[in-house]
Amino acid sequence: MPVQNLLPSESYRPTPNLPNQRWQIAPLQTRKATQLAQATGLSLVLSQILINRGIETVAQAQVFLNPESQTMPAPLEEFPDLAISVQFLKDAIAQQEKIAIVGDYDADGMTSTALLLRALRQLGADVDYAIPSRMKDGYGINQRIVEECANEGVGLILTVDNGISAYDAIALAVDLGLTVIITDHHDLPEKLPPADAILNPKLIPESSPYRGVAGVGVAYILAVTLAQELGQLKGLTALLLELFTLGTIADLAPLTGINRRWLKRGLQLLPQSQLAGVQALIQLAGVSPESVAPSPESAVKPQSSLKPEDIGFKLGPRINAIGRIGDPQIVIDLLTTDEPGIALERAMQCEQVNQHRQQLCEQIEQEAIALVEEQQLDLHQQRVLVIVKSGWNHGVIGIVASRLLERYGVPVFIGTYEGETAEHIRGSARGIPEFHVFEALQFCQDLLGKFGGHKAAGGFSLPAENLAAFQASLSTFAHQCLEPEHLKPLVAIDVQADLSQITLDLYQQIDTLHPCGIGNPDPVFWTPNVKVLEQKTIGKGHLKLTLSPFNQSMTIKAIAWRWGDYYPLPSLVDIAYKLKRNVWNGNISIELELVGVRLPVSPPPPPKTAEFHHNERHYTCSLYELDNELKIQNPEGKVLAIQKGQRLGLLGKHRQEAKEVDVTQPHYFQLIKAAIHALELSE
């Protein structure tokens, strides 16, 4: 540990500007963790993390770590309308009846659309698709699309990732004589639409392993079951599984149950994707698969696999950007073409649109922050942030809502005025764990036009004249479910760790928990009393740091995304973090991704201090026992800093000018002896 970082000039900091967080540290369950570790051979740390996930028995642990070992019920047993849906599609294929897939413009909806297009075309169907315009139509199937389908001779409409709340549009389709199959995963309205068949995991028991599938999961189940019934599944499963994996992770579906089982397969398929569009997207996004090392006793070769964050932060945003501010046909072409040239062209379009999306998000975020500060909103009293401004692109405001939630810690409802007269507002919402977005919108439904969503997120529209009443109603709802202590971003922490434990071996143990994401979060560790040796801002407001345990000489690198506002951090902090693998020039190291920081709750004891005279000069000295460091200061303010057992110390007034000196030289050695004697006398 470089001693110069502990010189007096570094010990002073102004009042720190730290993230406004609440830490929730899982209680240690030492007895249970020890029993699980002994029974499974897992480490205590891994056992504690599994217990935090509700996995407490050997049987549960075996299924979690090896999902393929569990016998799953057949989808036909779980989804009441699956058999009739398959029959409708078989009849339509046999009669060459026109089928129209009505999708959605987010990653889930577009991957669902591409999945069913590929499957139905390979199974011989006469099929096309329609995706509503985000700008003109808003979310979901509508009467215009239904009328166009009827006029074009469509006999069967198949919705994906939408339709469960579109009562009027579905009723119109049925009245016009069309067969309608709804495949969706969003929360159920009070009155279901009159479709011929509805496939939605919200209609099956909560205990079902299929309960957490996203829209693309429902589409995958329907396509695979249909192909099995027709005896044409061979060669199709892998392609569909890749699309399932992309859409499930990009839609933030829970990575539990059947999702976990299928995703472990899909993430291994993607690096050698059979889809030309996915290959092109991986190439442009700079995604490199990670080699997953086998256990020491295994003879299996390492496998290359993508991580969920590769999709969530690299591939998914490039697909989502198209739905937000571009033409969804680009993504459908990307995911359905087998021509490498077309795939690369479409992937490049995704890249360009995503760069534009990033610029829009940055601009809107800064304008929103300025608006909040200008209006001096009392978020503690309102318990919800409602912010609306004209000129914002409603295709990206959902992303901005997530960033504002991270910043302010309260549910965020953000909107923009539409049309030249600005009489209408369209918006997006993001919630915190204790706040249910869809229920909040239902609470305000008399003030709204269209709305939809789930617990964590939603979309809505309303007349501009209802804005004040909408804000008041949301605040009333928020007061019913939120306490003041909820109004800080939550950092959920699994277990305490010493930084010396952060090794490649621990990382490989943690890797057995993957895929991690919603419902199975990445493990979060925390360490008290960590020294910040170096820190600097990089990129667009990120922090790069070098850290060290308070009482050890080791160092470790860390990154803190979007924490530029908190620079500089104090020199001594408690940290919460995830583990990240870094490969540079063939060398592998483990780094930290900071998710939480706070002033030490249990700071180390203060140093022992004393004053003494030596050679007719007055000195002060301090002994930092946990750090094994002695500091001696002369009347001119120069400090000699020495660590126990070290031949070299540092001498200087400031870190920048401190120089190394040999403390075994007689005049330094005698000074150190005098200081130690003074400290002994002061006890």
N, C-alpha and C positions, 0 to 999 in steps of 0.2 A: 504493500500500500504506500503510495507516495506521501511522505510526511508533509510536503508543502501544502497539501490541501487542508491541513488543520491549523495553519497559521492564523493569528488573530484576525487578519483582514478578511478571512473567509468565514469566520464565525458570525459575523454580523449580517443580517438580512433585514430588509424592510418587512412590514407586515405582509405575509405571503398572500397571494391571490390563488387559492386552491380550488379544485372542482368542488361544487356544492353537492356532496354525496352522502348517502347513508350506507353503512357497511352492515351486511347481514352475514355473520360467520356461522356456518353450520356447527352445531354442538358436537364435540368429540364423543365418539361412542367406542371407546378403547376396547371394551370387552367384546362387543359384537365384531369389531374390525379384526381383533386378534383371532377370534374363532373362525371367521371367514377366511382369513389369511392362512391359518393352519390347515383348514379343510381343502383349500383350492391351490395353495402354493403361491398365491398372489402376494404382493408386498402389502404392508400395513397401509401405506398411502393410497394404493389403488383400492384396497378393501374399504377404506373410509369413504372414498369417492363413490364407490358403488352403493354403499349404504345411504349416502346423501341422495342417490337417484332412486331410492326405494327398493334396492336390490339387496336383500338381507340373507337369503338362503343360498346354499350351494347350487341347487337346481336353478334358481333364478339367475345366478351368476353365469352358469354354463350356457343357458339360453341367450343371455345378453351378449356374451363374448363369442358365441357361435350360434347365430340366429338360425342357421340351416338345420340345427339339431331339433328344432321344435316342429311338431306336426301342426300345420295350419289347416283350418277348415276351408273347404272349397268356396270360392266366391258365390257360386250358385246357391249355397246354403245360407249365405249371409244377406244377400241383396234380393229382396222379394220380387222386384220387377226385372231382374237380370235375364231370366229365362224368356220372358215375353219380349224383351228388348232384342235379344238375339234372334228370336223367331221373326220379328218385324224386319230385321235387317236381312235375314236369310231369304225371306219372301221378296224383298225389294231387289236383292241381287238376282234372284232367279227370274224375276219378271222384268229385269232391266229398268226398274222404276228409278226416276231421278231422285238422288239423295242430296240434301243440302246440309252441310255442317255449318252451324252458326257459332263462331268462336268469340274470343275476347282479345283485347289488344295488350294484355300484359304477358309476361313470360309464360305463366301457367296456361293462359288461354291460347297463345300462339303455338306452344309445344303440343298442347292437346289437339289443336286443329291439324298440325302437321302429322301427328301420330295417327290419327284416324284417317286422314287423307292417304297416307302411305299404306295403312292396313287395308282399307276398303278398296283402293285401286288394285292392290295385289290380289285381293279376293274376288276381283272381277266386277266391282260395283261401278255404276254410272254416278259419279260423285263430284261435287264442287263445293266451294265454301264461300261464306260471307263473314266479314268481321265489321262490326259497327265502327263508324268514325268517332274517335275520341272527341274531336272538335265539334262535329255536327250532331252526333247522335247521343253521345254519352255511353254509359255501360249497358251491355246486355242486348238481347234480342228485342226488336221493336216492331211496331205495326208496319212501318215502311218495308222492312226486310221481309216480313211475312207476305205482304202483298206482292212484292217482287218475285218471291219464290213461287207463289200461286200463279202469277202471270207467265212464269217461265216453265210451268208444267212440273214443278217439283211435287213428288208424292209423299216424301218423308223428310221431316226436319229433325236434325239431331243437334241439340245444343251441347256445347262443351264449356265448362267453367262459368256458366251463367244459365239463367232461365228460371231458377227457383222462385224469384220474386217478380217475374214478368207475367202477372196474371192476365192482363188485358191482351198482350200480344199472343200468348199461348191460346187464349180463348178464341181469338180471331182466327188463328191457324186451324183450330178444330172446327170452327164454324165453316171454314172454307173447304173442309174435307181433307185436310192434310193429317197424316199421322205424325205425332210429335213424341220424341224421346228426349227427356231432359237428363243430361248428366251434369251435375254440379256438386259443389261441396260447401257452399256458403250456408249460413244459418237459415233456418226455416222461418218463413213468414207465418202469420196467424192463419192464413188461408192458402192452401197449396193450389197451384194452377191446374187446370183440367187437362193435363197431358195424358197421352195413352200409356206412358211408362215414365217413372221417375227413378233415377239412380243417384242417390245422395247418401254419403256415409252418416249424415246427421239423422237419417231415418232408421239406422240399425243400432243395436245395443252399444252402450259406451264401452263395454268389456270386449267388443270385437277387435281383433288385430287390424281390421280394415278401417276402423273409425277415423284415423287421422289422415287418410289419403287426400291429396289435393285434387283439383280438377283433372290434372293429367293422370293421376292414379286411377280415377274412375274410368277415364278414356282407355287406359292401358288394360284394365280388367275387362272392359267390354270388348276391346279388340282381340285380346288373347282368347277369351271365352268363345267368341265368334269363330276365330280361326280354328280352334280346337274342334268345334261342332262341325266345321266344314272339312276337317282333316287336312288343313293347309297351314299348320303352325310352323313347320320346319323352315328355318332360314329367316323367319320373321321376328322371333322373340328378341334377339340381340339388338336389332335396330330399334324396336319399340322400347326396350329397356333403357337404351341411351337417352331417348327423348323423355321417358319417365324421370330419369335421374336429373336431367337439366331442369325440367319444369318443377319437380318437387322441391329441390333445393332453392331455386330462384324464387319460389312462392312462399318460402319460409314455413313449409309444412313441418309438423313434428317428425323428428327422425327416430321414431319408435315403431313398435308393432311391425306390420308388413313393410312399411316404408324402410325401416332399418335393414331388413332382410334383403329387399330388392336393391337398395342403394349400395350395399356392400358389393354386390355383383356389378352394378352399373358403373360405379366409380373405377372399377378395374377394367371395364370395357372402353371407357372414353379415351385413354391415351392412344389406343390403337383403333380409334373409331372407324366403323364401316360407313359412316355418314360423311360425305365430302364436305358438307357445310360445317360440321363440327371440327373436322381436321383443319379447315381454313380459319375458323374462329380461334382455335387453340394456337395456331401459328401466329396470327396477328396479335393476340392478347398476350403472347409471351408466357404462356402457361407451360411449366415443365413438371411432368409427373414425378412424384416422390417414390423412391425405392423403399419399400417396406421390408425391413429385415425380419426373417423368421426367428422363432425362438431357438436358443442354442441347441436344444435336443432335436430340432426338426431338420430333416434332410431336404425340405422343400426349398426351391430357389426363391430369392427375393422377388416380389411382384411389384410392378409399377402401378401406381394408383393415383388418381386425383384426390384432392381433399375437398370437402364441401366449400371451403373458402375460395378455392379456385373458381368454382361456379358462382358463388355468392358475390365475390368481389371483382371477378374478371370476365367470365363468360356471360353470366346473368345480366349485368348492367348493359352490356352491348346489345343483347336481345331486347331487354326492357326499353332501352332508349328509343328503339324504332317505334314501339307501341305508344311511347309518350309524345314524341314530336315528329315521327316519320310515318311511312306507309307500311302497315303490317305485312303487305304482300312480299316485302323484301325478306322478312324472316321466314315466311312460309316457303318462298323459293329456296332460301338458304338451306332449310331443313328437309326439303323434299327432292332437291336436285341430286342427280348422280354424276353431274358433269363438273370436274374440278375447276374449270375456267369460270363457269357461272357461280360456283360456290365461292371462289376467291373474290369475284366482283361483288357479290352480295355481302361477304364478310367485310370488305373494305368500306362498303356503304354503312354497315353497322358501326364500324370504327369511327368514321367521320361524324355520323349523327351523335354518337356517344360523346365525342369531344365537344360538340356544340351543346349537348345536354349538360355537361359538366360546367361549362361557362354560364349557362342560364341559371343553374342551381346556385353557383357562387354569387351571382348578381342578386338573385331574389333573396337569398339568405341574408346578405348584408343589408338589403333594403328592409327586410323584416325586422332584423335586430335594431336598426336605426328607428323604425316605427315604434317598437316596444319601448325603447328608451325615451323617445320623444313623448309618447303618451303617458309615461310613468305609471304603467299598469301595476296594480296591486295584485299580483298573481297569488300571493298567500291568502288573500281574501276571496278572490274569484275562483281559485282552485282549478281554473282551466284557462287556456290562452285561445282566444278567438281573434284572428287577425285577417283582414281583407284589404286588398288594394287592387286598383285597376292596372292593366298592363302586364300582369304576371301570366306566364304560360301555365295553364292548369294541368298540362301533361307532366310537369316536373314538381309541382308544389307538394306532392306527397313525399318526395325525397326531402324537401326543405322542412316539412313537418317533422320528419324523423330527427333532423339535425336540431331543430328548435326544441324538441322534447328532450334531447340529450343535453342541451344547454340550460334549459329552464326547469326541467323535472316535472312539468305538469302536462296533462293531456293537451294536445294541440289540434285546433280546427282552423285550417288556413284556406282561404278562398280568393277568388278574383272575379271582378265584374265582367259580364259578357254582353256583347252587342253594343251598338253605338249609343243606345240610351242608358246603358248600365242598369237596367231594371232587374237583372237576374244575376245570381251568384252561383258559381260552382266551386266545390272545394273537396279537400281531402282531410282525413283525421288520423291521428296516431295516439294510442293510449299507453298508460303505464300499467303495471301488473294489477293494481287494485281497481282499475277503471275499465268497464266494458263498453267499447266504442259503439257497437251495434245497438246495445240496450239504451245507450245515451241518445242515439238518433231516433230510436223508437219512442223514447220519452218526449222528443220534440217533433214527432211526426206531423202534428197539426200545422206546424210552421214550414214544413219542408215540401219539396216536390218529390223527386226521386231520391232514394237513398239505399244503401246496402253496405255489407261488410261483415266483420266478425269481431271477436273480442279485442284484437290489437289494432285494427285499422278499418277504415271505411271511406266511402265517398258519399257526397250529398249535393243537393241543389236546393235553392230557395229564392223567393222573391226578395229583392234588396230591401224592400220596406219592412221585412220581418227580421232584419239582422239584429236589432237591439233586443227584440223579444227572444230570438234564438240564443243570443249570448246569455241573457238572464236565465233562460230555461236550462241551458247547459250548466250554468253555475249552480242552480238549484239541485240538479242531478248530481253534480260533483260533490256537493256538501253532504249528500246522502251516503256516499261511499268512500270519501277521502277524508282522512284526518291530516292535520298540519304536518305530522312527521312523514306522511307519504309524499310530500311535495319536494322530494330530493331524488335524483336518479339513484336507483338501487344497484349496489354492487354485491352480488351474491357470491360468497366465498366458501370454498370447500374445506380447506385445511391449511394450517400453518406449515411453513417449510423453511429450513435454513438454506441460504443461497449455495452453500457447499453441496447440498443435495441435488441441485439442478444440473443434471448430467445427461449425456446421451442415453444412458441406460434407463433413467427415469422417463425420458421422452418416449423411448420405445415401449415402455410399459403403458404409458398413457395412450399410445397409438392403438392399443387393443380396444380402447373405448370408442374409436371412430367407427362410423361417421358421426361427428358431433354437430349439433345445431339446435334448432328449436326442439324442446322436449328432452334433449340430451346435450346440454351445453358443454363447451370445452371446460375442463377443470380449471378453477381459479384458485391460486395459492396466495398466501400473504406472508410477508416477512416484516418484523418490526425493526426499527432503528437501523435503517439502511442509509449509508452515506452517498450523497450525490457528488462524485468526484469531478465529472465533466458533464456539461450539457450544452446543446446548441439547437437552434431551430433549423429545420431543413424543409425543402419542398414547400407545399402550400400549408404552412402552419403546423408542422409536426415537430416533435421533440426527439432528439437522439441523445442518449445518456450513457455514461459509464458509472456503474454502481459498485459498491463494496459493502460487505457486512461490517457492522461497527467494530467488531473485535477480531477481524480476520484480514489477511493481506490480499486475498483473492479479489478479482474484479470480474464483472459480467456486463455485457452490452444490453441496452434496452431501447425500445421505441415506444413513443406515446403519440398515437394518431390524433391529430387535430387539437393538440394541447398547447399550441403556440401562445395562446392567451395567458397561460399559467407560467410562462418563462419570466424570471428564473425561479425554479423550485427551491425550497429551503435546502440547506446542506444536510439535514438529517430528517428523514421521514419514515413512516410506515408505508409499504407499498402492497398493492394487490395486482396480480399479473397472471397471464397465460404463458405457456411455453411455445416458442417458435423455433423451427429448425432453419438454420442459415447455411447455405453452401456457397463458398467463395473460393475460386481457384482450386477446386477439388477438396478443400478443407471443410469439414462439417463442424458446426458449433451450435450450441443452444443459446438463444437470446430470449429476453423477456418482452412481452407486449403488455405495457402497463394499462390497467383498466381502472385503477384506483390509487389515490395517494392522500395521505392525511398527516398532520403533525403527530409525532409519537404520542401514543396514549400512555405508555409506560417508558418514558425516556430513561436513558442510562443515568446512573448516579452522578452527581456533580464531582468534579475533580477535587482531590485534596490540594489545598493551597498553603503556602507559607511565605514569609519574608525572611531574608537573611542578608548578612554582610560577608563579603569575600574580597580580600585585598583592598579593604577600605572603600568598597563600592557597595551600593544597595541593590539588591535583586529581589524579584518575586518569582515564585515557581509554582507550577501546577502539575499534578500527576493524574493522568487519565488511566485508571486501572484497567478498565475493560479493553482499552486500546493499547495498553502497554506503552504509553508515551509520556515523556517528561518534557515540559516546556519551561524554559528559563528566560526571563525578560530583564534587560538592563535598563537603567534610567533613560537611555536615549530611545527606547522603544524597540530595540532589536531583540529578536526571539531566536533562541537556540532550541530546536525541536529534535528529540532523540527517541528512538524506539528501542525497547529492551532487546539486547542481544545484537544490535546493529553497530557496525564500526563507523558508519557514516551518518551524520545528522545534517540538518538544514539550518542555515543562519541567514536572517534577513528581516526587514520590517514588513515586507509584503511578499505575497506569493510570487509575483512576477520577477522579483530581484533576488529571491532566496538562492543561496549557493550551498553546495555540498562541502562539508568540512569533516576532517578526521577527528572524531571525538576521543581517540586514544592519545592524542597529543597532550602533553602534561598540563597546559593551562586550561584546556577544556575538561580534562579528566578530573582535575582538582575542583573545578567549578561544579561539576556534576556531583561529586562526593559531598560538597558543602550543601548542595540543594537537597540531596537525599537525607542528610543528617537533619536539616531544618524541618523536613516533612515528618521525620520520625519523632522529633521533639514536639511537633504540633498535635500529635495524636492524643 
